[in-house]
Amino acid sequence: MNTNIDAMAPAYPHSADQSVLLPALKTLVDEIASASLSRDMLGRALDTGMAEVSTVLRAVPSAEGKLLERGISVLAGCNPDLIVLTQNLRLPVTKAATELVEMNDPALYRSLSLDADSGGRKTYTPDLLVLNRRTEVAHLIDVKRSLGSYELSRIAELKHRMLAAALVVPDLLYKEHRRLRAKEVRVVILNAQNQRADIDGGVWPLSHLDHLLEVTGAGAAMAQLRELFQRRVEENWSAALSSRRDAGPAMNAGGRTGKTPPLHCDEDDICGSDSPRVSRLPVSIGFARAPRAGGP
């Protein structure tokens, strides 16, 4: 298992200047926190009772997940070759694609591309699809706050589903996104907790985001974004507790004094066409690859 790719990574022409990006990162934190984790919302939850507090705190993982996805989009903007897609990405996972992935070596299907209109009862929606127009390499990305609670079989099932869905990405890009071309599609699970990495197997720590975006400092900028968000939520929580203490014990709707639990975030959960047919070039499907000096 290879978990260290920095030593062999090439230098990238684009970089994430944290001093320049800081206003945008702070604005993003403001938007995400104000939507469901503002001081007023936390205060109202404390006044209502334990049930409402629990509901609000369960929103923290979801909010941070949105933060990570949007943060990656912001950092991808540092590389003008990248196009980031987040909408209309419900990809069919057909029985044929699933069997190809589960029963064959990747070398046997990496040059195949299936019709995006093939349908199917099962689907997969990635968090992000990032296409490099210069290299024509697309990355199908699933972002996780943590894989600590995931069994290996669950991770393997997710990777198989992503690989099966990746088979329709070239056709989807060409038909539905202004004739964009992808000659290779790589899948990767980004783990924000930076543990249980398997570089060759498509599970990457968020700290290695530099290599997916080809932007030096992208991983460090994401760490800063998470720190800003966590600090903001803690500040809002402390302010809500302080206001409640100043106002005296609040009574919930049933007349009982509500308790104030410590702030705690649960772990992430895996959470027919009229388009003309086009001739398809060979497409490579597989896991994200560790960069090599002098290589793509």
C-alpha positions in Angstrom: 0.0 0.0 0.0 1.5 3.3 -1.1 0.6 6.2 1.1 3.4 8.7 0.4 3.4 10.4 -3.0 4.8 13.8 -2.2 8.4 12.7 -2.6 7.8 11.6 -6.2 5.2 14.3 -7.2 6.1 16.7 -10.0 6.1 20.5 -9.5 2.9 22.1 -10.5 2.7 25.4 -12.4 -0.4 26.5 -10.4 -0.6 27.2 -6.6 -3.1 28.0 -3.9 -2.0 31.2 -2.2 -3.8 31.1 1.1 -3.4 34.8 1.8 -5.3 35.5 -1.5 -7.8 32.7 -1.0 -8.6 33.5 2.6 -11.5 36.0 1.9 -13.2 33.4 -0.3 -12.7 30.7 2.3 -14.1 32.8 5.0 -17.1 33.7 2.9 -17.7 30.0 2.2 -17.6 29.3 5.9 -20.1 32.1 6.6 -22.5 30.7 4.0 -22.4 27.2 5.2 -22.5 28.0 9.0 -25.3 30.5 8.7 -27.5 28.1 6.8 -27.9 25.6 9.7 -25.4 26.3 12.5 -25.7 30.0 13.3 -25.6 31.3 16.8 -29.4 32.0 16.7 -30.2 28.5 15.5 -28.1 26.9 18.1 -29.6 29.1 20.8 -33.2 28.3 19.8 -32.3 24.6 19.9 -31.0 25.0 23.4 -34.2 26.7 24.5 -36.3 24.0 22.9 -34.7 20.9 24.5 -32.5 17.9 23.9 -34.3 16.6 20.9 -33.8 19.8 18.9 -30.2 20.1 20.0 -29.6 16.6 18.7 -31.2 17.5 15.4 -29.0 20.6 15.0 -25.8 18.8 15.9 -26.6 16.1 13.4 -26.5 18.8 10.7 -22.8 19.4 11.4 -21.5 16.4 9.3 -23.7 17.3 6.4 -22.7 21.0 6.6 -19.0 20.1 6.6 -19.5 17.8 3.7 -20.9 20.6 1.6 -18.1 22.8 2.8 -15.5 20.3 1.5 -17.2 19.9 -1.9 -17.5 23.7 -2.4 -14.0 24.2 -1.1 -12.5 21.8 -3.7 -14.4 23.7 -6.4 -12.9 27.0 -5.2 -9.4 25.6 -5.2 -9.9 24.0 -8.6 -10.3 27.6 -9.9 -6.6 28.0 -9.3 -6.0 25.8 -12.3 -7.5 27.2 -15.5 -7.3 23.8 -17.2 -10.0 22.4 -14.9 -13.7 22.2 -15.3 -15.7 21.2 -12.2 -19.1 19.7 -12.6 -21.5 19.2 -9.6 -24.9 19.3 -11.2 -26.8 16.7 -13.3 -24.4 14.0 -12.4 -26.7 11.1 -11.6 -24.9 8.3 -13.4 -26.5 5.0 -14.3 -24.9 1.9 -12.9 -26.1 -0.9 -15.2 -25.9 -4.6 -14.6 -23.6 -5.0 -17.5 -21.2 -2.3 -16.1 -21.3 -3.8 -12.6 -20.5 -7.3 -13.9 -17.6 -5.9 -16.0 -16.1 -4.3 -12.9 -16.7 -7.1 -10.5 -15.7 -10.0 -12.7 -12.8 -8.7 -14.8 -9.4 -7.2 -14.4 -9.4 -3.4 -15.1 -7.2 -4.0 -18.1 -10.1 -5.7 -19.8 -12.6 -2.9 -19.6 -10.4 0.3 -19.2 -10.8 1.0 -22.9 -14.6 0.7 -22.9 -17.2 3.5 -22.8 -20.9 2.8 -22.3 -23.9 4.8 -23.4 -25.0 7.4 -20.8 -28.6 6.9 -21.9 -28.5 3.2 -21.1 -30.5 3.7 -18.0 -30.8 1.3 -15.1 -32.4 1.1 -11.8 -29.2 1.8 -9.9 -27.4 5.1 -10.0 -24.4 6.8 -8.5 -24.1 10.5 -7.9 -20.5 11.7 -7.3 -19.8 14.7 -5.2 -17.6 16.2 -8.0 -16.5 15.5 -11.5 -13.3 17.3 -12.4 -12.1 17.4 -16.0 -8.7 18.6 -17.1 -9.2 19.9 -20.6 -5.5 19.9 -21.3 -4.9 16.2 -20.5 -8.5 15.1 -21.1 -8.4 13.2 -17.8 -11.5 13.2 -15.6 -11.7 12.4 -11.9 -14.9 11.1 -10.4 -14.6 12.2 -6.8 -16.4 11.0 -3.6 -15.6 13.1 -0.5 -15.9 11.6 2.9 -15.4 13.3 6.3 -14.1 10.1 7.7 -13.8 6.4 6.8 -13.2 5.4 10.4 -16.6 3.6 10.7 -16.5 2.0 7.2 -16.0 -1.7 6.9 -13.6 -2.7 4.1 -16.5 -4.4 2.3 -18.4 -1.2 2.3 -15.5 0.7 0.8 -15.0 -2.0 -1.8 -18.7 -1.8 -2.8 -18.4 2.0 -3.2 -15.3 1.7 -5.4 -17.0 -0.9 -7.6 -20.1 1.4 -8.0 -17.8 4.3 -8.9 -15.9 2.3 -11.5 -19.1 1.1 -13.1 -20.5 4.6 -13.2 -17.2 5.9 -14.7 -17.9 3.9 -17.8 -20.6 6.3 -18.9 -18.7 9.5 -18.1 -17.1 10.1 -21.5 -20.5 9.8 -23.2 -22.1 12.0 -20.6 -19.5 14.8 -21.0 -19.8 14.7 -24.7 -23.5 14.7 -25.0 -24.6 16.8 -22.1 -21.7 19.2 -21.4 -20.9 21.0 -24.6 -18.9 18.2 -26.3 -16.3 17.9 -23.5 -13.9 15.0 -24.2 -12.4 12.6 -21.7 -10.0 10.0 -22.8 -9.4 8.7 -19.3 -11.7 8.5 -16.2 -10.2 7.9 -12.8 -12.1 7.4 -9.6 -11.0 8.5 -6.1 -12.4 8.6 -2.6 -11.0 11.6 -0.7 -10.9 11.1 3.1 -10.8 14.3 5.1 -9.5 12.6 8.2 -6.3 11.6 6.2 -6.5 8.0 7.5 -6.9 4.6 5.9 -5.2 5.8 2.7 -4.7 3.4 -0.2 -3.2 5.5 -3.0 -3.1 2.7 -5.6 -6.6 1.5 -4.6 -8.2 4.9 -5.1 -8.5 6.1 -1.5 -6.6 9.3 -1.0 -6.2 11.6 2.0 -7.5 15.1 1.5 -4.0 16.4 2.1 -3.0 15.0 -1.3 -5.6 17.2 -3.1 -2.6 19.0 -4.8 -2.1 16.0 -7.1 -5.7 15.7 -8.2 -6.0 19.4 -9.0 -2.4 20.0 -10.0 -2.4 22.9 -7.6 0.4 23.2 -5.1 -0.9 23.9 -1.6 -4.5 22.8 -2.3 -4.4 20.2 0.5 -3.1 22.8 3.0 -5.7 25.3 1.9 -8.4 22.6 2.6 -7.0 22.0 6.0 -7.2 25.7 6.7 -10.9 25.8 5.5 -11.8 22.9 7.8 -10.1 24.7 10.7 -12.0 27.9 10.0 -15.3 26.1 9.9 -14.7 24.1 13.1 -13.7 27.3 14.8 -16.8 29.1 13.6 -19.1 26.3 14.8 -17.4 26.2 18.2 -17.7 30.0 18.5 -21.4 29.9 17.6 -22.0 27.1 20.1 -20.1 28.9 22.9 -22.0 32.1 22.2 -25.3 30.3 22.3 -24.4 28.7 25.6 -23.3 32.0 27.0 -26.5 33.8 26.0 -28.6 31.0 27.6 -26.7 31.2 30.9 -27.1 35.0 30.9 -30.9 34.6 30.4 -31.2 32.0 33.1 -32.3 28.3 32.8 -34.5 27.9 29.7 -37.5 25.7 29.9 -38.5 23.4 27.0 -42.0 23.0 25.8 -42.7 20.3 28.4 -41.6 22.5 31.3 -38.3 20.7 31.9 -35.0 22.4 32.0 -33.0 21.5 28.9 -29.5 20.0 29.3 -26.7 21.3 27.2 -24.7 18.5 25.7 -21.1 18.9 24.5 -20.7 19.7 20.8 -20.3 16.4 18.9 -20.3 15.6 15.2 -21.3 12.1 14.0 -19.1 10.4 11.5 -20.0 10.7 7.8 -22.2 8.1 6.1 -21.9 6.9 2.7 -24.3 9.0 2.4 -34.1 7.5 -23.8 -32.0 10.4 -25.7 -32.3 12.5 -28.8 -28.6 13.2 -28.8 -26.8 12.0 -32.0 -24.5 9.0 -31.6 -20.8 9.8 -31.8 -17.9 7.6 -32.5 -16.0 6.9 -29.3 -12.2 7.0 -28.9 -10.6 4.5 -26.5 -11.2 5.5 -22.9 -9.2 4.4 -19.9 -11.1 3.7 -16.7 -9.4 3.1 -13.3 -8.3 4.5 -10.0 -6.6 7.8 -9.5 -2.9 7.4 -10.1 -0.1 8.7 -8.0 1.9 11.3 -10.0 5.4 10.7 -11.2 8.0 13.3 -11.9 7.8 14.2 -15.6 4.6 12.3 -16.1 0.9 13.3 -16.6 
